[in-house]
């Protein structure tokens, strides 16, 4: 950890004599191997500074930590801030516990509450997104989570990733406008044989969602069958089947959307080592389960946890699902 006194020395050594520089919203006034010193040219919040220098909010908590500032600090014109160029604690482990990213999983939405546990009512989803906003959670892209794992981005204190499985039309009709209100990004995991069906999104609608800049579309297999071996299924047939579910589905996504999928959500959360081997060979960076809980940065990239959100979950239950820190148990 870099102490505040050390940062002050860095600021003093680099900023002296820079008063004649032309004012700008943000100006670099010094650099070391581990930090960049930024002079603030206009009042702004830490979150705005993070958006300006990195295009996202992931830098905000790292800057707050390095400068010993509150997460919602408002910076003044003339302030000099140290921006870490590398994560200071790459695993985000402390004596108190381990920081985690909470990946949430949704399926369908409706305008009213339903008896179907997989359907979340519009008012409940809106309340959940409002809860994230009002309680200091940072909704980040799945690609940001991968970048955090690879030490290319710092890890926010309360990071959440939103994912939607299967490809239901209600994601566009109900969830997307709420996400747009908050500016929250999300990942759609679709299985290709479903797209264009009665309750499913069309390829055109998927392209429109991607064009908003808030959504990316990733693979949920071709047919949504379990990727565990079936009873009596011979090894050769099993190997051929899982390659089809991964490789063929990826080809269909690329043909219709123009980009290679990089992330894969296992149908029913069922995963085996042969499936992981196929994903790795095909260049997938993450494989996601539906095992409840948060994910630290040092776990396997092919067994990332996701927590299902159900229509019966009230706001108190939703809040309990948000596990962005695992407290160390010392006995």
N, C-alpha and C positions, 0 to 999 in steps of 0.2 A: 504494500500500500504506500502511495506517495503522500506524505504529510503536508498539511497546509503550509507550514513554515518553508518547506522545500519549494513549493509552488511560488510562494511570495518572493523567494530569492531568484527564481527563474524569471518572474515578471520584472523584478527590479533590474536584472542584468540585461534584459532584452528591450525593455520599453523605453529606457532612458534616451532622450533625444529624438523621440518619434513624434513630437507634438506638431511639427510642421506638415505632417502628411495630410493629404486631402481626406475629408470625412467620407466615409462609406458605411453602409449598413454593417458590414463585417470586414475587418482587414487583418491579415496575418502580420504580426509584428515580431515573431521569433519562432524558433523551432529547435527542438532537441531530438534525440533518437526516439523518445517515447511520447513527447508532447508537442502540440502546436499551440502557440499563444495567439489569441484572437482579441483584437480591440473592437468593442461594440460601438457602432456609430449612431445607433438610434435605439430608444427603449424597446425591449421585446422580452417575451417569456422564453424560458429555456426550451420549451417545445418548439417555438418558432425558430430559435437558433439551430436546433437539431434539423428541422425541415430544410433550412437554408443551406446547411453545410453537407447534408447527407441524403436529402430527399425523403426522409422518414423520421419517425420519432424514436428509433432505437438508441440514438446517441444521447438522448436527454438524461437518462438516469446515470450513465457513465460520466457525463460532464458534471452532473450534480454531485456524484460521489467524489470525484477527483478534486472538486473545488469546495467541498463541504458546504453545499448549498441545499436548501429544500427543493424537492422535485418540481414545485410550481413556482420557483423563484422568478421574479421579474428583474431583468437586467437593465442597468442604466447606461446612458450614453457615456462613453469613456471607460467603462469597466473593461478589464482584461481578464479573459477566461482561458484556462488551460483545457485543451481538447486532447484526450488520450488518443494516440495513434494506434495503440494496440490494447486489447483487453488486459487489465491489470491482474485480474484473477480469472484465468481462462475457463476454469471449471465452475467458478462461482460457488465454491465450497468455503464455509467458515465454521468456526466452533459451534455456531448455533444450528447449522444445518446446510441444506443444499437448495439453491435457487433452481426453479423448474419453469418450463414453458407449459401452459395448459392448452391442449388442443381439444376443442369442442366439436362434437359431431351432431348434425341435424339431418332430418330426412324431408318431411313434408310439412306444409303449412296450410292453415284454413282461416277463414274470417271469424269463425266461432270455435269454441272448444269442442273437442270430439272425444268419443270413447276410444278411438284408436290411439294407443300410446305413442305411435310414431308421428302423430300429427300435433304440431305446436300451433296454438292460436296466435293470430296476429298481435293481439294486445299483450300477450305474454312475451312474445319475441321482442316487441318494442320495449317492454319493461326491462327485459334482460339486457338489451343493448344500452339502455339508459343507465342501468346499474353499473355496467362496465365503465361507461363514460364518467359517471359521478363518483366512482370509488377508486380512481387512479389507475385503472387497468389500461395497458397499451395493446391494442389489437394490431398484430403484425402479420405479414404475409408468411405463408409456409416457406417460401424461398428465403425469407429473413431468418427463419429458424434454422434452415440448412446453413446459411452463412454464419450464424452464431456458432453452430457446431464446428465449422471450419475456421473459426477465429477471424472471420472477415467483418463481423459486426459485434458490438457489445450486446450484452443480454439485459434488457430492461428488468426492473425489479418485479413487475407484475405483467408478464407478457402472456397474451392469449392469441391463439390462432382459431379462426372460424372455418369449419369445413361442412359441406353439404353432400350427402351421398345419393347416388342413383341417377339424378337428373330430372327431378319432378318439375313440372311447369310452375308449380306454386312458389318455387324459389324465386323465379323472375317476377311473378305477379304480386307476391306478398313480401318476401324477405328483402329483395333487392332495393325497393324504395326506402326501407328502413335503414339498410346499410348505407345507402347514399346520403341519408340525412346526417349520419355520424361520420361519413367518410371512411367507413371500415372496409378493408379488403377481405376477400374470402376465396376459398378454393372449392371448386365443384369436382367431385369424383363421380364420373359417369361410367355406366357399363353400356357398351356401344350397341348391343342388340335392343336396348330399351329406347334409345333416342328416336324420336319421331312417332312414338306410340301415343295412345289416347291421352294419358296423363303426363306424358313426358315432354321435355323441351325438344324443339326441333333443332337441326344443325344451324339454321339461320338465327334462331333465338340465342343459341350458345355464342355464335359469333358476335351478336349484338351485346351480350353481357361482357365478353372479353373486351370489346371496344370501349366500354365505359372506363376501363383502367382499374376497376375494383376486383374483377374476377379473373382467375386463371382456371383452366379446365385440365384435369388430370385423370388417370386411368383407375377404373374400378372393375377391370376385367372385361371380357367380351359378353359373358352370359350370366354373371352373378352366381355361378355355382360354387360350392365349397371347393377350395383348393387343397383339401386334405385327400389322401387316397380313398377311393370308394371301396366298400367291402368287395373283395375278390378282384380288384383292379390290378392287372399285372404291371410291373415296373415300367416296361416300355410304353404301354398305353398311358400310364400316368404321366410319364415324362412328356409324351407328345401332347397330352391334354393341357398341361400347365403352360407349355410353350405357346400353344394356341391362345390361351386365355390372356397371356401377357403380351406376346409378340404381335399377334393378329390384332388385338385391341389397340395397341399402340400405333400400328400402321393405319387403322381406320381413323383414329384421332388426328394423326398427322395429315392424312389425305383431306379431311374435312375442315380442319382448323388451321393447318399450315405450320404447326409447331409440334415437335416431339414431346410427349409427356415425360416428366422427370420423376413424378411421385406416383405411388401405387397404394390404394387402399384395399386390403384383403376383404373379399366378401365374407360377412359374418365374423370377420377378424381371424379367420382360419389361415394359419401360416405354417409351413414346414421348411426344413433346410433346403430341399430341392427347389422350392419356390424362390427362396432368397437367392440361391445360386443363379437362377434364371434372371432375376431382377438385376443382380450385380453385372452379369454378362451383357445385359441389354442396356446398361448405362443408367439405371434408375438410382437416384440419390437417397430416397427415403421410402420405406414401406410402413404403412400405418395400420394398427390393429384397432379393436374397440375395447381394449382393456382399460379400465378406469384408472385415472391418476394423471399426475403431471410427468413431464419428461425432462430429466437433467440433460446436460450437453454431452455427457460422457457415456451414455447408453448406446446400444447398437442402433445404427440408423435404419435397420430393417425391422425393428419391433417397437416403433414409436407408439406410445399410448395415446388413446383418444377417449374422451368421456362423452358418452351418449347423453343427450338432453331429450327428455320425454315430455309429452303433452301434460302429464300429471304433475310435473315438477313445479312447485310454487317458487316464489322468489327466494325464500329462505333456503330451500333445497338447492336452487341454482347457485346461490352464494357459496354453499358448502362444497359444490363441485369444483370451485375455482382453486385448485391446489398449485399455487405458484411458488410455494416454499415448503420443503420437507424438513421438519424439525428433527434435529439429531436426538436420538435416544441413547443416553449414556447410563449404563448400569454398573 
